[in-house]
Amino acid sequence: MSSEGKEVSPQGKFGAPIAGRLEAEPKEPAVTTSVTTPAGRPADGGVEHLDVLIVGAGLSGVGAAWRLRREHPGRSFAILEARAAIGGTWDLFRYPGVRSDSDMFTLSYPFRPWRGEHSIATGESIRDYIRDTAVETGIEPSIRFRTRVVDASWSSEDARWTVRTEVADADGTTAPRTYTCAFLFLCTGYYSYDHGHQPEFGGREDFAGRFVHPQFWPEDLDHAGKRVVVIGSGATAVTLVPAMARTAAHVTMLQRSPSYLAALPGRDEFADRIRRRLPANLAHRLIRAKNVLFSQAFYQLARRRPTQVKKALRDLALKFLEPAVVDEHFTPTYEPWDQRLCLAPDGDFYRAITGDRASVVTRRIDRFVENGIRLDSGEVLEADVVVSATGLDLLAFGGMELTVDGRRVDPGDTVAYRGLMLGGVPNLAFSIGYVNASWTLRSDLAARYVCRLLGHMDRHGWAVAVPTPEDVGTRRPLLDLTSGYALRGAGRFPKQGGRGPWTVRSNYPAELLSLPRADLRQDMAFGPRPPARLVEPVGVTA
Ligand SMILES: Cc1cc2nc3c(=O)[nH]c(=O)nc-3n(C[C@H](O)[C@H](O)[C@H](O)COP(=O)(O)OP(=O)(O)OC[C@H]3O[C@@H](n4cnc5c(N)ncnc54)[C@H](O)[C@@H]3O)c2cc1C
């Protein structure tokens, strides 16, 4: 049922208020550019208005800006970025060996071929790729660095967002700065940049060595010749162990329970061959298509025939390890893809633990002691360095507070529309990647959807678009995984519904076909521009 043209009550059904009166017929001709302050910063430091504000200059934000500029060259936009650098995740994480665990042909943008040698790439090369994309496409000057969005409030009367930010100097002192925009696009990732997930470990203060979290790797940490314990069994732990074992005296991965590990080739020979023979753009498209189909087929097989996939993963592990080791440390109790699957390129992790520089222990921690960690078995793992690879602290929308007509929006109470807008929240989209495929595949679909929606609004003269939840079906988590971090953070994130545009399909090929053709009017209400006095230039009201 389309709600376009319907008048909706000011209070949305799902807690969040929705735009006031939304009507059927456009009252004014289509608009494509800002009707307020022209793009550019007001000289007096007042409120700056832009057609679109993107928050976050990571993989998603830079990609969204590229799409927006291409599809809507007349629209003014800026990217507000809390940090002093481009790249988000790939600039923040600096632990030894940091790398992707999905292939770069799908993690890179469809519009800019991945030219790197390896399909599983280092964090540094991904950061360079994102930064080079922003520089080469001319997006970089639109980024307002050191600008943290504190809150955003929607006014239905003005049909615009007011976005309050804190701008930090190089020395860390902050000054407030306010923007307004017609459309807000949140590309803020999914976790807190300020802290990682840190469980309470009894006796931690007794430990005499260094204790580090991978999210904040100390530049001065030299682990050469040291005894290292890495707590955790996720992608970060699996990456850290072989990387640190190159120079450490010994690295022990201490896990509470086993995870699945896929030992796959680190180099994509098909990609190497194709790239030698075909023009870069065509090769990129072909390799991307191959990888999308392969990873989706593997995911579907894992969900439908878990026994077969468990056996295949076990067989891969048995190429490197004894059966007893696989049984004890690499045979999880959950099904493949209940949690994100970890990758060991060329079996690097398995190779490391077959040598004498690395090992795995599957036990619970009793407490920290002066010289290491005491296990529930009573044994002490001696350590000079303990790395707490215990994961991320999930955070929706970069921690900013959202209000709609004065009412606070609690992200955990909202329902996501097509996994990219929020029920009852006008002119706002967000970017969240797939859990079972490369992030960029979904974030690019989201950016394309936003551009399409803006085009539809232009054509019909609408200024407001708000998803109107009526019957969304049974709610469930947006990030559909049983991993600790996903379960811990589920309450803080929007939910998805159980029907129609309120669900997210963890299936890129299906969404690639459906989302660009989806009915923009389904469960969406549109509204006209506000009266003329509200679109007079601003810029002096700070
Ligand atoms: C260690 C690690 C490895 C990963 N490996 C993979 C992988 O192999 N494949 C994959 O698909 N995914 C992976 N991911 C997920 C990863 O986050 C995505 O690949 C992708 O980088 C997300 O991009 P993003 O731009 O959406 O978010 P981010 O990279 O998190 O960028 C968000 C940006 O928004 C900014 N921001 C946040 N809040 C605010 C605010 N209030 N005001 C202003 N700016 C703000 C941040 O400073 C940041 O620059 C990994 C994640 C981690 C942590």
The ligand as an SDF file (V2000), in Angstrom:
LIG
                    3D

 53 58  0  0  0  0  0  0  0  0999 V2000
   39.0140   -4.2570   12.1070 C   0  0  0  0  0  0  0  0  0  0  0  0
   37.8800   -4.2560   11.1350 C   0  0  0  0  0  0  0  0  0  0  0  0
   37.9680   -4.9960    9.9680 C   0  0  0  0  0  0  0  0  0  0  0  0
   36.9060   -4.9910    9.0700 C   0  0  0  0  0  0  0  0  0  0  0  0
   37.0120   -5.7350    7.9220 N   0  0  0  0  0  0  0  0  0  0  0  0
   35.9970   -5.7230    7.0360 C   0  0  0  0  0  0  0  0  0  0  0  0
   36.0830   -6.4610    5.8070 C   0  0  0  0  0  0  0  0  0  0  0  0
   37.0610   -7.1260    5.5270 O   0  0  0  0  0  0  0  0  0  0  0  0
   35.0340   -6.4200    4.9700 N   0  0  0  0  0  0  0  0  0  0  0  0
   33.9140   -5.6880    5.2290 C   0  0  0  0  0  0  0  0  0  0  0  0
   33.0130   -5.6790    4.4180 O   0  0  0  0  0  0  0  0  0  0  0  0
   33.8190   -4.9820    6.3620 N   0  0  0  0  0  0  0  0  0  0  0  0
   34.8110   -4.9670    7.2650 C   0  0  0  0  0  0  0  0  0  0  0  0
   34.6970   -4.2370    8.4190 N   0  0  0  0  0  0  0  0  0  0  0  0
   33.5380   -3.3810    8.6170 C   0  0  0  0  0  0  0  0  0  0  0  0
   33.9850   -1.9460    8.2380 C   0  0  0  0  0  0  0  0  0  0  0  0
   33.6660   -1.1040    9.2330 O   0  0  0  0  0  0  0  0  0  0  0  0
   33.5480   -1.5870    6.8420 C   0  0  0  0  0  0  0  0  0  0  0  0
   34.3760   -2.2640    5.9360 O   0  0  0  0  0  0  0  0  0  0  0  0
   33.6630   -0.1080    6.4400 C   0  0  0  0  0  0  0  0  0  0  0  0
   34.9430    0.3830    6.7040 O   0  0  0  0  0  0  0  0  0  0  0  0
   32.6210    0.7580    7.0980 C   0  0  0  0  0  0  0  0  0  0  0  0
   32.7100    2.0030    6.4730 O   0  0  0  0  0  0  0  0  0  0  0  0
   31.8110    3.2190    6.9440 P   0  0  0  0  0  0  0  0  0  0  0  0
   32.2840    4.3940    6.1830 O   0  0  0  0  0  0  0  0  0  0  0  0
   30.3830    2.8660    6.8230 O   0  0  0  0  0  0  0  0  0  0  0  0
   32.1060    3.3410    8.5070 O   0  0  0  0  0  0  0  0  0  0  0  0
   33.4660    3.7050    9.2170 P   0  0  0  0  0  0  0  0  0  0  0  0
   34.6410    3.1560    8.5200 O   0  0  0  0  0  0  0  0  0  0  0  0
   33.2890    3.3250   10.6450 O   0  0  0  0  0  0  0  0  0  0  0  0
   33.5380    5.2900    9.1020 O   0  0  0  0  0  0  0  0  0  0  0  0
   32.6350    6.1080    9.8030 C   0  0  0  0  0  0  0  0  0  0  0  0
   33.1760    7.5190    9.8260 C   0  0  0  0  0  0  0  0  0  0  0  0
   32.1950    8.3350   10.4500 O   0  0  0  0  0  0  0  0  0  0  0  0
   32.8250    9.2040   11.3640 C   0  0  0  0  0  0  0  0  0  0  0  0
   31.8620    9.5490   12.4230 N   0  0  0  0  0  0  0  0  0  0  0  0
   31.2400    8.7010   13.2680 C   0  0  0  0  0  0  0  0  0  0  0  0
   30.4210    9.3750   14.1010 N   0  0  0  0  0  0  0  0  0  0  0  0
   30.5370   10.6930   13.7680 C   0  0  0  0  0  0  0  0  0  0  0  0
   29.9460   11.8870   14.2640 C   0  0  0  0  0  0  0  0  0  0  0  0
   29.0630   11.8770   15.2850 N   0  0  0  0  0  0  0  0  0  0  0  0
   30.2910   13.0700   13.6930 N   0  0  0  0  0  0  0  0  0  0  0  0
   31.1550   13.1100   12.6470 C   0  0  0  0  0  0  0  0  0  0  0  0
   31.7670   12.0010   12.1500 N   0  0  0  0  0  0  0  0  0  0  0  0
   31.4480   10.8020   12.6970 C   0  0  0  0  0  0  0  0  0  0  0  0
   34.0010    8.3970   11.8950 C   0  0  0  0  0  0  0  0  0  0  0  0
   34.9970    9.2370   12.4270 O   0  0  0  0  0  0  0  0  0  0  0  0
   34.4390    7.6550   10.6430 C   0  0  0  0  0  0  0  0  0  0  0  0
   35.4140    8.3560    9.9210 O   0  0  0  0  0  0  0  0  0  0  0  0
   35.7330   -4.2340    9.3420 C   0  0  0  0  0  0  0  0  0  0  0  0
   35.6590   -3.5100   10.5380 C   0  0  0  0  0  0  0  0  0  0  0  0
   36.7080   -3.5250   11.4300 C   0  0  0  0  0  0  0  0  0  0  0  0
   36.5640   -2.7330   12.7000 C   0  0  0  0  0  0  0  0  0  0  0  0
  1  2  1  0
  2  3  1  0
  2 52  2  0
  3  4  2  0
  4  5  1  0
  4 50  1  0
  5  6  2  0
  6  7  1  0
  6 13  1  0
  7  8  2  0
  7  9  1  0
  9 10  1  0
 10 11  2  0
 10 12  1  0
 12 13  2  0
 13 14  1  0
 14 15  1  0
 14 50  1  0
 15 16  1  0
 16 17  1  0
 16 18  1  0
 18 19  1  0
 18 20  1  0
 20 21  1  0
 20 22  1  0
 22 23  1  0
 23 24  1  0
 24 25  2  0
 24 26  1  0
 24 27  1  0
 27 28  1  0
 28 29  2  0
 28 30  1  0
 28 31  1  0
 31 32  1  0
 32 33  1  0
 33 34  1  0
 33 48  1  0
 34 35  1  0
 35 36  1  0
 35 46  1  0
 36 37  1  0
 36 45  1  0
 37 38  2  0
 38 39  1  0
 39 40  1  0
 39 45  2  0
 40 41  1  0
 40 42  2  0
 42 43  1  0
 43 44  2  0
 44 45  1  0
 46 47  1  0
 46 48  1  0
 48 49  1  0
 50 51  2  0
 51 52  1  0
 52 53  1  0
M  END
$$$$
